[in-house]
Amino acid sequence: IGLVVFRLGPTVVAIYASFTRWNVRTPPQFLGFANYAELISSDIFWLVFRNTLVFTLIFVPGVMALSLLMAVMVNQKLRGIAFFRALYFMPYITAMVAVAMVWRWIFATRFGVLNYFLVTFLHIADPPAWLADKYWALPALAIVAIWKQVGFQMLIFLAGLQGVPRNLYEAASMDGAGAWKQFRNITLPLLAPITFFVFIITVIDAFKTFEVTYTMTGGGPNNASTTLAYYLYQNAFTFGRMGFASAIAMFLMIFVGVTTYFSFRLRTRMVDASL
């Protein structure tokens, strides 16, 4: 019942709505493929799509690299290590509104911590107006999203690390392999299935990013930081264009589905080759 009511039902309604003009207050008016034609011909849509790809290219490698590094760091038998595991996970469970308030202060142009550091210590006379600059707004949002998300992927990598047999490291150490060779030849190959799983969920998270855009920039300046999920929200709940927003949702679902499909097709090459 839950699957039908909260998953399949809304999906079917969204598919139908994508072929209509519907503002919720009046009955849907069937338009055929007009919404999709407008979508494809819209310059704003392709700008938003490019923004989403750029965000993904920053977010996915950043999350994967940092989460693996943090997992290796906290996978140590040290006193008080549980405290650091909880500390690194804390941003993930922190409300996005609270996170946005702190990071907006950090990125503030005149009184922000980051620009103070750039001016005082690196002697940069004209630091960026991070959230108000069309070139820096999207990377700034990606940094915040990485900081907030990385703790969850860290836990997944940590679970994988704790499943690697210790006797492999002991045997490699006896053969004279150092820490880097052990990591490269034992840890990374045995983590390949975990790495692939983290890659898939991180890509999906990147394409459906919404909260960080909504709370920090509102898509500005001039749509420079608008992503697909936020553009969908704008059309549905700000402009009242439910049909057009549903067409965006269908495009997003198909694109993410195709990306995931080809990633799974490459899974054997990525995972089995490593093993």
C-alpha positions in Angstrom: 0.0 0.0 0.0 2.8 2.4 0.9 4.6 1.6 -2.4 1.5 2.3 -4.4 0.4 5.4 -2.6 3.7 7.1 -2.2 5.8 5.8 -5.1 3.9 4.3 -8.0 0.8 6.5 -7.8 2.6 9.8 -7.8 4.9 8.6 -10.6 1.9 7.7 -12.8 0.3 11.0 -12.0 3.5 12.9 -12.9 3.8 11.0 -16.2 0.3 12.0 -17.1 0.7 15.6 -15.9 3.8 16.0 -18.0 1.5 16.0 -21.1 -0.8 18.6 -19.7 -1.1 22.3 -18.8 -2.1 22.1 -15.1 -1.9 24.7 -12.3 -3.7 22.6 -9.7 -6.6 25.1 -9.4 -8.1 24.1 -12.7 -8.5 20.7 -14.4 -5.5 19.5 -16.5 -5.6 20.4 -20.2 -4.0 17.8 -22.4 -1.2 19.3 -24.6 0.6 16.2 -26.0 4.4 16.7 -26.2 4.2 20.5 -25.9 5.9 20.6 -22.5 8.8 18.5 -23.7 9.2 20.6 -26.8 9.4 23.7 -24.7 11.8 22.0 -22.4 14.2 21.1 -25.2 14.0 24.5 -26.8 14.5 26.4 -23.5 17.9 28.1 -23.0 17.2 28.3 -19.3 16.7 24.6 -19.1 20.0 23.8 -20.7 21.8 26.3 -18.5 20.2 24.6 -15.5 21.2 21.2 -16.9 24.8 22.4 -17.4 24.8 23.7 -13.8 23.7 20.3 -12.6 26.4 18.5 -14.5 29.1 20.9 -13.2 27.8 20.4 -9.6 27.9 16.7 -10.1 31.5 16.8 -11.4 32.6 18.7 -8.3 30.4 16.9 -5.8 30.9 13.2 -6.7 34.8 13.1 -6.7 34.9 15.4 -3.6 32.5 13.2 -1.6 34.1 10.0 -2.6 37.7 11.1 -2.0 37.1 12.8 1.3 34.8 10.0 2.6 37.3 7.3 1.9 40.1 9.4 3.5 38.0 10.0 6.6 37.0 6.3 6.8 40.7 5.3 6.7 41.5 7.9 9.4 38.8 6.7 11.8 39.4 3.0 11.1 42.1 2.9 13.7 42.1 1.3 17.1 42.7 4.4 19.2 41.2 5.6 22.4 38.3 7.9 21.8 38.1 7.1 18.1 34.3 6.7 18.4 34.1 10.4 19.3 35.7 11.4 16.0 33.4 9.0 14.0 30.4 10.8 15.6 32.0 14.2 15.0 32.5 13.5 11.3 29.0 12.2 10.9 27.4 15.2 12.7 27.0 17.4 9.6 24.9 14.8 7.8 22.3 14.8 10.6 22.3 18.6 11.0 19.4 20.5 9.7 20.1 22.2 6.3 18.8 25.5 7.5 21.4 25.6 10.4 24.1 24.5 8.0 23.1 27.2 5.5 23.2 30.0 8.1 26.8 29.0 9.2 28.1 28.7 5.6 26.5 31.9 4.5 28.4 33.6 7.2 31.6 31.8 6.1 31.1 32.8 2.5 29.9 36.4 3.2 31.7 38.9 1.0 32.6 41.6 3.5 32.6 39.9 6.9 33.0 36.3 6.0 35.6 34.0 7.6 36.9 32.7 4.3 37.4 36.1 2.7 39.0 37.3 6.0 41.5 34.4 5.7 42.2 35.2 2.0 42.8 38.9 2.6 44.8 38.5 5.9 46.9 35.5 5.3 47.1 35.1 1.5 47.0 38.9 0.8 44.3 38.6 -1.9 43.1 42.2 -2.2 39.8 41.4 -4.1 38.4 38.0 -2.9 35.3 36.6 -4.6 31.8 37.5 -3.6 31.1 33.8 -3.3 27.4 33.4 -3.3 26.8 36.5 -5.3 29.3 35.7 -8.1 27.9 33.7 -11.1 31.3 31.9 -11.4 31.7 31.0 -7.7 28.1 30.4 -6.5 27.9 26.9 -7.8 31.3 25.7 -6.5 30.5 27.2 -3.2 27.2 25.2 -3.0 29.1 22.1 -4.0 31.6 22.7 -1.1 28.7 23.0 1.4 27.0 19.9 0.0 30.2 17.9 0.2 30.8 19.0 3.8 27.3 17.9 4.7 27.1 14.6 2.9 30.6 13.2 3.3 29.9 11.7 6.8 27.3 9.3 5.4 29.5 7.9 2.7 32.3 7.7 5.3 30.2 5.2 7.3 29.7 3.0 4.3 33.4 3.0 3.5 34.2 2.4 7.2 31.9 -0.7 7.1 33.8 -1.9 4.1 37.2 -1.3 5.6 36.2 -3.3 8.7 35.3 -6.2 6.5 38.7 -6.5 5.0 40.6 -9.5 6.6 43.4 -8.3 8.8 45.6 -11.3 8.0 46.0 -9.8 4.4 47.7 -6.8 5.9 49.8 -8.9 8.2 51.0 -11.0 5.3 51.8 -8.0 3.2 53.7 -6.4 6.0 55.8 -9.5 6.5 56.6 -9.3 2.8 57.8 -5.8 3.2 54.9 -3.9 1.8 54.5 -0.4 3.2 51.2 1.4 4.1 50.7 2.8 0.6 51.3 -0.5 -1.1 48.9 -2.2 1.3 46.3 0.4 0.6 46.7 0.3 -3.2 47.0 -3.5 -3.6 44.6 -4.7 -0.8 42.3 -2.0 0.4 41.2 -0.5 -2.9 40.6 -3.7 -4.7 38.6 -5.3 -1.9 36.6 -2.0 -1.5 35.7 -2.0 -5.2 32.0 -3.2 -4.7 31.6 -0.6 -1.9 33.2 2.1 -4.0 30.8 1.3 -6.8 27.8 1.5 -4.5 29.0 4.8 -3.0 29.5 6.1 -6.6 25.9 5.3 -7.6 24.2 6.8 -4.6 26.4 9.9 -4.7 25.6 10.5 -8.4 21.9 10.2 -7.6 22.3 12.6 -4.7 24.0 15.1 -6.9 21.3 15.1 -9.5 18.5 15.6 -7.0 20.2 18.3 -4.9 17.7 20.9 -3.8 18.1 21.9 -0.1 21.5 23.6 -0.4 20.3 25.7 -3.4 17.0 26.6 -1.8 18.5 27.7 1.5 21.7 29.5 0.3 21.2 31.2 -3.0 17.7 30.6 -4.3 19.2 29.7 -7.7 21.0 33.0 -8.1 22.6 35.0 -9.2 20.7 35.0 -12.5 20.2 31.2 -12.4 23.9 30.6 -12.1 23.4 28.1 -9.2 20.0 26.7 -10.2 20.0 22.9 -10.5 17.4 20.6 -12.0 15.6 19.8 -8.8 15.4 23.4 -7.8 14.2 24.4 -11.3 11.5 21.8 -11.0 10.4 23.2 -7.6 10.3 26.7 -9.1 8.0 25.8 -11.9 5.8 23.7 -9.8 5.3 25.7 -6.7 6.4 29.3 -7.6 5.1 29.6 -11.2 2.3 27.0 -10.8 3.3 25.1 -13.9 2.7 21.6 -12.7 2.7 20.1 -16.2 6.0 21.7 -17.2 7.5 20.7 -13.8 6.4 17.1 -14.4 8.1 17.1 -17.7 11.3 18.3 -16.0 10.8 15.4 -13.4 10.5 12.9 -16.2 13.6 14.2 -17.9 15.5 14.0 -14.6 14.2 10.5 -13.9 15.1 9.2 -17.4 18.6 10.8 -17.3 19.4 9.5 -13.9 18.0 6.1 -14.8 20.1 5.9 -18.0 23.2 7.0 -16.1 22.6 4.4 -13.5 22.0 1.7 -16.1 25.2 2.3 -17.9 27.1 2.5 -14.6 25.8 -1.0 -13.8 26.8 -2.2 -17.2 30.3 -1.0 -16.4 30.2 -2.5 -12.9 31.7 -5.8 -14.0 34.7 -4.0 -15.6 35.1 -1.7 -12.6 34.7 -4.2 -9.8 35.8 -7.5 -11.2 38.9 -6.0 -12.8 39.9 -4.5 -9.4 39.5 -7.9 -7.7 
